[in-house]
Structure formats: C-alpha cells, structure tokens
C-alpha cells in the first residue's frame, strides 16, 4: 500500500460515510475536492467522485459525480491503481461505476442510457474476482435489470 495522503483522506471520508455521518462525509469530500480539483490524479478523482455521488441530495448532481468517476476511471491506469495497492485494478471498478450510472439514468427516466450502462456493467463483471464484493455488484446489476424490465 502506498503512502498517499490524498487517498488516506478519501478513505477516512469513506469510513465516515459508511459510519452514517453523511453530512460530515460530504464536507470531507468537498474539502478534498477543493485541494485536488485543478489537477487531480485519475485514481483520486475516480474514488472521490464515486463516493461524492453517494452524498448528493439532487439526482442531477449525483449523475454528474458518477459521470466524473467513470471519466476519471477511463483515464486511470492499472499501474496507478496498483501503485496505491497491489490488489486494485481499474477494470474491477467498472461494473460498480456502470451500476451507479444505470441506476441514476433509470431514476431519471432515461431507459436507453440505463440499458447501455447495465450492459457495460454486466460485460465488465468478467473482470471481477469471486469475492463478496463482486457478488454484491453482480446482485446490484441483476436488481437493476429487474427494475428496468418492470418500469413502464
């Protein structure tokens, strides 16, 4: 694992969010973004944006952060991810990023965009190892597919 102070701050904010302190986590993400927004490393931007989306009250803002996370992931290399931790790969992030975007688009009523991200997320699951995290993401994609077919 690298000694990356920005990723350490992001991880602390994620821990805060997972502990239920949503407003505090949002402020921590904002503070980190203020530090890095002019020249973010793709891994920092992807990780921060992925979780910043989760603390948005407005669906359009959530979508914008999810789009930013995907765009940053597409600029990130596995070398950068592995530079932070040997177990990380950008390919393994993609199903979750597409799941979130598919969910955003479905809630916004854009079924075609939802379907595109659902298909991309499903295809990207081939890169996931057999772990509880992977099962959670695959389950999320399955549930999104069910919601897509049940929504008129």
For each residue, the residues with C-beta under 8 A, 3 or more apart:
1: 84 85 86
2: 7 83 84 85
3:
4: 7 8 84
5: 8 9
6: 9 10 32 35 36 41 44
7: 2 4 10 11 43 44 47 84
8: 4 5 11 12
9: 5 6 12 13 28 32
10: 6 7 13 14 29 32 44 47 48 51
11: 7 8 14 15
12: 8 9 15 16 28
13: 9 10 16 17 25 28 29 32 48 51
14: 10 11 17 18 25 51
15: 11 12 18 19
16: 12 13 19 21 24 25 28
17: 13 14 20 21 22 25 51 54 55
18: 14 15
19: 15 16
20: 17
21: 16 17 24 25
22: 17 25 26 55
23: 26 27 55
24: 16 21 27 28
25: 13 14 16 17 21 22 28 29 51 55
26: 22 23 29 30 52 55
27: 23 24 30 31
28: 9 12 13 16 24 25 31 32
29: 10 13 25 26 32 33 48 51 52 55
30: 26 27 33 34 52
31: 27 28 34 35
32: 6 9 10 13 28 29 35 36 48
33: 29 30 36 37 48 52
34: 30 31 37
35: 6 31 32
36: 6 32 33 39 40 41 44 45 48
37: 33 34 40
38:
39: 36
40: 36 37 44 45 48 72
41: 6 36 44 45 80
42: 45 46 72 73 75 76 77 80
43: 7 46 47 72 76 80 81 84
44: 6 7 10 36 40 41 47 48
45: 36 40 41 42 48 49 68 69 72
46: 42 43 49 50 69 70 72 73 76 90 93 97
47: 7 10 43 44 50 51 69
48: 10 13 29 32 33 36 40 44 45 51 52
49: 45 46 52 53 65 66 68 69 72
50: 46 47 53 54 65 66 69 93 96 97 100
51: 10 13 14 17 25 29 47 48 54 55
52: 26 29 30 33 48 49 55 56 65
53: 49 50 56 62 63 65 66 69 100 104
54: 17 50 51 62
55: 17 22 23 25 26 29 51 52
56: 52 53 59 61 62 65
57: 61
58: 61 62
59: 56 62 63 104 107 108
60: 63 64 108
61: 56 57 58 64 65
62: 53 54 56 58 59 65 66 104
63: 53 59 60 66 67 101 104 105 108
64: 60 61 67 68
65: 49 50 52 53 56 61 62 68 69
66: 49 50 53 62 63 69 70 97 100 101 104
67: 63 64 70 71 101
68: 45 49 64 65 71 72
69: 45 46 47 49 50 53 65 66 72 73 97 100
70: 46 66 67 73 74 97 98 101
71: 67 68 74 75
72: 40 42 43 45 46 49 68 69 75 76
73: 42 46 69 70 76 90 93 94 97
74: 70 71
75: 42 71 72
76: 42 43 46 72 73 80 81 90
77: 42 80 81 90
78: 81 82 88 89 90 91
79: 82 83
80: 41 42 43 76 77 83 84 90
81: 43 76 77 78 84 85 88 89 90 93
82: 78 79 85 86 88 89
83: 2 79 80
84: 1 2 4 7 43 80 81 88
85: 1 2 81 82 88
86: 1 82
87:
88: 78 81 82 84 85 92
89: 78 81 82 92 93 127
90: 46 73 76 77 78 80 81 93 94
91: 78 94 124 127
92: 88 89 95 127 128 129
93: 46 50 73 81 89 90 96 97
94: 73 90 91 97 98 120 121 124 127
95: 92 98 99 121 122 124 125 127 128 137 138 141
96: 50 93 99 100 121 137 140
97: 46 50 66 69 70 73 93 94 100 101 121
98: 70 94 95 101 102 117 118 120 121 124
99: 95 96 102 103 117 118 121 137 140 141 144
100: 50 53 66 69 96 97 103 104
101: 63 66 67 70 97 98 104 105 113 117
102: 98 99 105 106 113 114 115 116 117 118 121 141 144 148
103: 99 100 106 107 114 144
104: 53 59 62 63 66 100 101 107 108
105: 63 101 102 108 110 111 113 114 117
106: 102 103 109 110 111 114 144 147 148 151
107: 59 103 104
108: 59 60 63 104 105
109: 106
110: 105 106 113 114
111: 105 106 114 115 148 151
112: 115 116
113: 101 102 105 110 116 117
114: 102 103 105 106 110 111 117 118 144 148
115: 102 111 112 118 119 148
116: 102 112 113 119 120
117: 98 99 101 102 105 113 114 120 121
118: 98 99 102 114 115 121 122 141 144 145 148
119: 115 116 122 123
120: 94 98 116 117 123 124
121: 94 95 96 97 98 99 102 117 118 124 125 137 141 144
122: 95 118 119 125 141 145
123: 119 120 126
124: 91 94 95 98 120 121 127 128
125: 95 121 122 128 134 137 138 141
126: 123
127: 89 91 92 94 95 124
128: 92 95 124 125 131 133 134 137 138
129: 92 134
130: 134 135
131: 128 134 135
132: 135 136
133: 128 136 137
134: 125 128 129 130 131 137 138
135: 130 131 132 138 139
136: 132 133 139 140
137: 95 96 99 121 125 128 133 134 140 141
138: 95 125 128 134 135 141 142
139: 135 136 142 143
140: 96 99 136 137 143 144
141: 95 99 102 118 121 122 125 137 138 144 145
142: 138 139 145 146
143: 139 140 146 147
144: 99 102 103 106 114 118 121 140 141 147 148
145: 118 122 141 142 148 149
146: 142 143 149 150
147: 106 143 144 150 151
148: 102 106 111 114 115 118 144 145 151
149: 145 146
150: 146 147
151: 106 111 147 148
152:
